[in-house]
Amino acid sequence: MTATTDPQSTKSTAYKDIIFEVIDQIAWITIDRPHTLNACRELTLDEITAAVLSTRSDPSIACIVITGEGDRAFCSGGDFSSMMRLNWVVAQHWNDRMLNCAMAIRGVTVPVIAMVNGWCMGGGHELALWCDVVVASEHAIFGQTGARVGACPTVGATQYIPRIIGERLAREMIFCARRFTAEEAVRVGLANHCVPHDQLRKKTLELCETIKSHSPQTLRMTKCSLNHESDELYASWRAGMELLAHVWGSEESLEGMNAFIEKRKPDFNQFRLRNKKMTEDYLSGVDMSDETELKAKARG
């Protein structure tokens, strides 16, 4: 980490996909991929994880802020150029990166604030879910897009959203890819604050200054305690990632992602109709005579 002329500020030059700097005891992690709406590839996830974990070496850091470069997006999710190369064999190389990033954010002993400045979708929304506090620009949009693109939001979304906004609304958000404006997100509990876009950093800094004035020991212990119940969901994360491993590279996921890239409506119904035909073919070949006879004997 190279010191700048300001003794209260340090900035790392060791990263490609993120900007990492410590300013006045606040660590800022900015996803620096505006050309992809700050979508995450493998390197991005690795670098966020490394930056978060590096704060453990500086106990003077009071909190971490994660945001996206530019005004258009916090994080639009996973980068399709990476995700479309995945399949069941190599899935762990992506899935484990997501889990490592989530565990770093949840496990770090200081509060982590998501400063959401635009699109916060799919895996990008899961990134916000891993954080402790969410501050949103009035332009922010929150959503889970997995059902629209053939992905599976099981690395935080299916675990945390029902706890935050309730089971019914969570199912609508995930099954129907329902989006929420920043104001709606605050109303249902997905975000803590919605502020005018030009006040976003100011509001975030206000929260950071409040945190800086509080006991670091208490913050460390209470974050651990607050995480306790939801940490029990870890088994669901592991199972969810194995489910996700079977999604990557499937015909449905590729249809969804290709349709998004080609700006057309995906044709998922072809898979329902194909599966119906396969089921009919199977059932037509099932010999039920022995089963019927056995049931008759059992009743007799």
PyMOL commands that set and color helices and strands:
alter all, ss='L'
color gray80, all
select helices_A, chain A and resi 34-36+42-57+80-83+91-107+123-130+146-149+157-165+167-175+182-188+197-212+216-231+234-247+251-262+269-284+289-299
alter helices_A, ss='H'
color red, helices_A
select strands_A, chain A and resi 2-3+9-12+18-23+26-31+63-68+73-75+112-116+119-121+133-137+141-143+179-181+193-195
alter strands_A, ss='S'
color yellow, strands_A
deselect
rebuild
show_as cartoon
